[in-house]
């Protein structure tokens, strides 16, 4: 995963949506996708989105967020509809970009959000879009990129909460359109993945384990890295299944921080627990201002790094590769290791890929004085719908792949 700065954003970056700029930027988006060897983008069931927009509804698009450049793939839908999308974007993306990149993102409909704190300005912008604008709003409810395209990570309730608040004072219906984005390799990426595994093993001062199947090599790397972190944090390497060990280490890191900062453990999800610790650290930094001692600053930085480690651990389910060692899952796991071990900002491209984008029937928000729905309930429904689409897309892909393979065999 990519480490990012956390704290109080230096500013808010508002959307400056400009139609001609969005159209002109299409060439840059296509160039970036071509560089990533994404050769085909298939759009399915777009009528669910189009009918909501044609009806004048306030539309939130809620897709999964499992690989870099999936937002560019999604914007190909905007190109087809000839309607730009507003996109809620983490402020760190703006903070780490050049002036021109920020200006271009803003003119293409992006605006910043501080995910660690209550961002009133971002909330107002999102609600205004849903209540008044003809363009839809894109919110990635997973928050981070976890590189697990087949398995939706537990989504946060912020997207549902925004849609509910907008609907309560809206003069028009507000809906959430669930979206599943799935990427497949067209060519066997094993040669490229093998070279990457060689590089990671050498970084660990291992000889390349070329005598082993690639899946075993990936699992050995993961087990070795986890053992190193266990020794660092616990004093010894633990035994047992990877999911249990990963969960134990993440929980021990968070429990220590929660005790140190006197934070009650009330949030069940690890990302929410991480968010609470970060909020506490940021608040202490703000309160201390320039009066903080060097030792305090070192401690805060160390604790923030611990939260990043907990996020990294959470991004590895532990059983994802063993469950189905497909080309895609092997590539995703090595992509994460390339970022976490080699420090790559973006993983390598390992071959030609096809991306499918599928839209689901909208989830309607209650309006005005109608019986209130809970953000938890809508979040659960959103999670279920996106995961169901991903499962169906995978099943359809596997069926088509078997049929194609049989046809080739019949010709032979």
C-alpha positions in Angstrom: 0.0 0.0 0.0 1.0 3.6 -0.5 1.9 5.5 2.7 0.2 8.9 2.9 0.6 11.9 5.1 -2.0 12.3 7.9 -2.9 15.5 9.7 -4.9 18.7 9.1 -5.0 19.4 5.3 -3.4 22.7 4.4 -6.5 23.6 2.3 -9.6 22.3 0.7 -9.6 21.7 -3.0 -13.1 22.4 -4.4 -14.4 21.0 -7.7 -14.2 23.3 -10.7 -16.0 21.1 -13.1 -15.4 22.3 -16.7 -16.9 20.3 -19.5 -14.4 21.1 -22.2 -11.5 20.3 -19.9 -13.0 17.0 -19.0 -13.4 16.1 -22.7 -9.9 17.3 -23.5 -8.5 15.2 -20.6 -9.9 12.0 -22.1 -6.8 11.6 -24.2 -4.6 11.6 -21.1 -6.9 9.1 -19.4 -6.8 6.8 -22.4 -3.0 7.1 -22.6 -2.6 6.1 -18.9 -4.9 3.1 -19.4 -2.9 2.1 -22.5 0.3 2.3 -20.5 -1.3 -0.1 -18.0 -2.2 -2.4 -20.9 -5.9 -2.1 -20.2 -7.0 -2.9 -23.7 -10.8 -3.3 -23.3 -13.4 -1.8 -21.0 -16.8 -3.5 -21.1 -19.8 -1.6 -19.6 -22.7 -3.7 -18.4 -26.2 -2.8 -17.3 -25.5 0.9 -17.8 -29.3 1.5 -18.1 -29.6 1.4 -14.3 -27.4 4.6 -14.2 -28.8 6.2 -17.3 -32.4 5.8 -16.2 -31.7 7.4 -12.8 -29.9 10.4 -14.5 -32.7 10.8 -17.1 -35.3 10.9 -14.3 -33.5 13.8 -12.8 -32.5 12.0 -9.6 -29.6 12.8 -7.4 -27.2 9.9 -8.1 -24.3 8.6 -6.0 -22.2 6.0 -7.8 -20.6 3.6 -5.3 -18.0 1.3 -6.8 -15.4 -1.1 -5.3 -11.8 0.3 -5.3 -9.4 -2.6 -5.8 -6.7 -1.4 -8.2 -5.0 1.7 -9.3 -6.6 3.3 -12.4 -10.0 1.9 -11.7 -11.3 5.4 -11.4 -10.0 6.1 -15.0 -11.9 3.0 -16.1 -15.1 4.3 -14.5 -14.7 7.6 -16.2 -15.0 5.8 -19.5 -18.7 5.5 -18.6 -18.8 9.3 -18.2 -17.3 9.6 -21.7 -20.0 7.3 -23.1 -22.8 9.2 -21.4 -21.1 12.6 -22.3 -21.7 13.6 -18.6 -18.8 14.2 -16.3 -18.8 12.8 -12.8 -18.0 14.5 -9.6 -15.5 12.4 -7.6 -14.8 12.6 -3.8 -11.0 12.3 -3.5 -8.7 11.9 -0.5 -7.0 15.2 0.2 -3.6 13.4 0.2 -4.0 12.8 -3.5 -4.1 16.6 -4.0 -1.4 17.2 -1.5 1.1 14.9 -3.3 0.3 16.3 -6.8 1.6 19.2 -8.8 -0.3 22.4 -9.3 -1.3 21.4 -12.8 -2.4 17.9 -11.7 -4.5 19.4 -8.9 -6.1 22.0 -11.3 -6.8 19.2 -13.9 -8.4 17.0 -11.2 -10.6 19.8 -10.0 -11.7 20.8 -13.5 -12.5 17.1 -14.1 -14.9 17.2 -11.1 -12.7 16.0 -8.2 -12.8 17.6 -4.8 -10.9 16.8 -1.6 -12.2 15.1 1.5 -10.5 14.6 4.9 -11.5 11.0 5.7 -10.0 11.1 9.3 -12.1 14.1 10.5 -15.5 15.6 10.0 -15.0 17.5 6.8 -17.9 20.0 6.7 -16.9 21.6 3.4 -16.7 18.2 1.6 -20.0 17.1 3.1 -21.7 20.3 1.9 -20.3 19.8 -1.6 -21.5 16.2 -1.7 -25.0 17.1 -0.5 -25.3 20.0 -3.0 -24.3 17.6 -5.9 -26.9 15.0 -4.8 -29.6 17.6 -4.2 -29.1 20.0 -7.2 -26.6 18.9 -9.8 -27.4 16.8 -12.9 -24.0 15.1 -12.8 -23.6 12.1 -10.5 -21.2 11.9 -7.5 -18.7 9.1 -7.2 -17.7 7.9 -3.7 -15.4 4.9 -3.2 -16.9 3.4 0.1 -13.9 1.1 0.7 -11.7 4.1 1.2 -8.4 2.5 0.4 -7.1 0.3 -2.4 -6.6 -3.2 -1.0 -5.8 -5.2 -4.2 -8.4 -7.9 -3.6 -10.6 -7.5 -6.6 -12.6 -10.7 -6.0 -13.4 -9.8 -2.4 -14.9 -6.5 -1.3 -13.3 -5.2 1.8 -15.8 -4.1 4.5 -17.0 -0.8 3.3 -17.4 2.3 5.5 -20.8 3.9 6.3 -19.8 7.4 5.1 -21.3 7.0 1.6 -24.7 5.9 3.0 -24.7 8.6 5.6 -24.1 11.3 3.0 -26.8 10.0 0.7 -29.3 9.8 3.6 -28.6 13.3 4.8 -28.9 14.7 1.3 -32.2 12.9 0.8 -33.8 14.2 3.9 -33.7 17.8 2.7 -33.9 17.1 -1.1 -36.6 18.2 -3.4 -35.8 15.2 -5.6 -35.2 11.5 -5.1 -31.6 10.5 -4.1 -30.3 7.0 -5.0 -27.1 5.0 -4.6 -26.1 3.0 -7.7 -23.8 0.1 -6.7 -21.0 -0.6 -9.2 -18.7 -3.6 -9.5 -15.4 -3.1 -11.4 -13.5 -6.3 -12.3 -10.2 -6.8 -14.0 -8.9 -9.9 -15.8 -5.6 -10.7 -17.5 -5.9 -11.6 -21.2 -2.4 -13.1 -21.3 -0.6 -15.3 -18.8 1.2 -12.9 -16.5 3.4 -15.7 -14.9 6.7 -14.7 -16.6 6.4 -11.1 -15.4 5.2 -12.2 -11.9 8.1 -14.7 -11.7 10.6 -11.9 -12.3 8.9 -9.8 -9.7 9.1 -12.7 -7.2 12.8 -13.0 -7.9 13.3 -9.3 -7.1 11.4 -9.5 -3.8 13.2 -12.6 -2.7 16.5 -11.0 -3.4 15.4 -7.9 -1.4 14.9 -10.3 1.5 18.4 -11.7 1.0 17.0 -15.0 -0.3 18.1 -16.8 -3.4 15.3 -16.9 -6.0 13.2 -20.0 -5.2 12.8 -20.9 -8.9 12.4 -24.6 -8.0 9.0 -23.9 -6.4 5.6 -23.2 -7.9 4.9 -19.4 -8.0 2.0 -19.7 -5.5 4.3 -21.4 -3.0 6.9 -18.7 -3.5 4.4 -15.9 -2.9 3.1 -17.7 0.3 6.7 -18.2 1.5 7.4 -14.5 1.0 4.3 -13.5 2.9 5.1 -15.9 5.7 8.7 -14.7 6.0 7.6 -11.0 6.1 5.0 -11.7 8.7 7.5 -13.6 10.8 9.9 -10.7 10.7 7.1 -8.3 11.9 6.1 -10.7 14.6 9.6 -10.9 15.9 9.9 -7.1 15.8 6.6 -6.5 17.6 6.0 -9.6 19.7 9.6 -10.9 20.3 8.9 -14.2 18.5 7.4 -15.6 15.3 4.0 -17.2 15.9 2.7 -20.4 14.4 -0.7 -21.1 12.8 -2.8 -20.1 9.8 -1.9 -16.8 8.2 -5.3 -15.1 8.7 -5.2 -15.8 12.5 -1.6 -14.5 12.8 -2.3 -11.4 10.7 -5.4 -10.6 12.8 -3.6 -11.1 16.1 -0.7 -8.8 15.1 -3.0 -6.1 13.8 -5.1 -6.3 17.0 -2.0 -6.2 19.3 -0.7 -3.0 17.5 -4.1 -1.3 17.8 -4.8 -2.4 21.4 -1.5 -0.9 22.5 -2.3 2.4 20.7 -5.8 2.5 22.1 -4.5 1.9 25.6 -1.9 4.6 25.2 -4.3 7.2 23.9 -7.2 6.1 26.1 -9.5 5.2 23.3 -12.3 2.8 24.1 -12.5 -0.2 21.7 -16.0 0.3 20.4 -15.4 0.0 16.6 -15.5 -3.5 15.3 -13.7 -2.9 12.0 -9.9 -2.4 11.9 -10.1 0.6 9.6 -12.4 2.4 12.0 -10.1 1.6 14.9 -7.2 2.9 12.9 -9.2 6.1 12.1 -9.9 6.7 15.8 -6.2 6.5 16.8 -5.2 8.8 13.9 -7.8 11.3 15.0 -6.5 11.3 18.5 -2.9 11.8 17.4 -3.9 14.6 15.0 -5.8 16.3 17.8 -2.8 16.1 20.1 -0.6 17.6 17.4 -3.0 20.5 16.8 -3.4 21.1 20.6 0.4 21.2 21.1 1.1 23.3 18.1 4.7 24.6 18.1 5.1 23.7 21.8 5.5 20.0 21.1 8.8 18.6 22.2 11.1 16.6 19.8 10.3 13.5 21.8 6.5 14.0 21.3 6.9 14.5 17.6 9.0 11.3 17.4 6.3 9.4 19.3 3.5 10.7 17.1 5.4 9.8 14.0 6.1 6.3 15.3 2.5 5.8 16.2 1.3 7.0 12.8 3.7 4.5 11.2 2.2 1.8 13.4 -1.3 2.7 12.1 0.0 2.3 8.5 1.4 -1.1 9.5 -2.0 -2.1 10.8 -3.6 -0.9 7.6 -1.1 -3.0 5.6 -1.8 -6.1 7.7 -5.5 -5.6 7.2 -5.0 -5.5 3.4 -3.8 -9.1 3.4 -6.7 -11.4 4.2 -4.3 -14.3 4.5 -6.5 -16.9 2.7 -7.2 -14.9 -0.5 -4.5 -16.6 -2.6 -5.0 -20.2 -1.2 -8.8 -19.9 -1.8 -8.3 -19.5 -5.6 -4.7 -19.1 -6.9 -5.8 -17.4 -10.2 -3.6 -15.3 -12.3 -5.4 -12.2 -11.0 -5.0 -13.1 -7.3 -1.3 -14.0 -7.8 -0.7 -10.7 -9.5 -2.7 -8.7 -6.9 -0.7 -10.3 -4.0 2.6 -9.6 -5.7 1.4 -6.0 -6.5 0.9 -5.4 -2.8 4.3 -6.9 -2.0 5.9 -4.7 -4.7 4.5 -1.6 -2.9 5.1 -2.8 0.6 8.5 -4.4 0.2 10.1 -2.6 -2.7 8.4 0.8 -2.0 6.9 1.1 -5.5 4.3 3.9 -5.8 2.5 1.8 -8.4 2.8 -1.9 -9.2 4.1 -3.1 -12.6 1.9 -4.0 -15.4 2.2 -7.8 -16.1 0.2 -8.1 -19.4 -2.9 -7.1 -21.3 -6.0 -6.8 -19.3 -9.8 -6.5 -19.8 -11.9 -4.5 -17.3 -15.7 -5.0 -16.9 -17.9 -2.4 -15.1 -21.4 -3.6 -14.1 -24.1 -1.4 -12.7 -26.8 -2.6 -10.3 -30.4 -1.4 -9.6 -30.3 1.8 -7.6 -30.9 1.8 -3.8 -33.5 4.6 -3.1 -33.0 6.8 -0.1 -36.1 7.7 2.0 -37.2 11.3 1.3 -38.2 13.9 3.9 -40.5 12.6 6.6 -40.5 9.1 5.3 -39.5 6.4 7.8 -35.8 6.8 8.4 -33.4 4.2 7.2 -30.1 3.5 8.9 -26.7 4.0 7.3 -25.7 0.6 8.7 -28.6 -1.1 6.9 -27.9 0.7 3.6 -24.2 0.0 3.9 -24.9 -3.7 4.4 -27.1 -3.8 1.3 -24.5 -1.9 -0.7 -21.8 -4.4 0.4 -24.0 -7.4 -0.5 -25.0 -6.0 -4.0 -21.4 -5.2 -5.0 -20.0 -8.5 -3.8 -22.9 -10.4 -5.5 -22.0 -8.7 -8.8 -18.4 -9.5 -8.5 -19.2 -13.2 -7.8 -21.6 -13.3 -10.8 -19.0 -11.6 -13.1 -16.3 -14.1 -12.0 -18.7 -17.1 -12.6 -19.6 -15.8 -16.0 -15.9 -15.2 -16.9 -15.0 -18.8 -15.8 -17.8 -20.2 -17.8 -16.9 -18.3 -21.0 -13.2 -19.3 -20.5 -14.1 -23.0 -20.3 -16.3 -22.7 -23.4 -13.5 -21.0 -25.3 -11.0 -23.6 -24.2 -13.4 -26.4 -25.3 -13.8 -24.8 -28.7 -10.1 -24.6 -29.2 -9.7 -28.3 -28.2 -12.5 -29.3 -30.5 -10.8 -27.6 -33.5 -7.6 -29.5 -32.6 
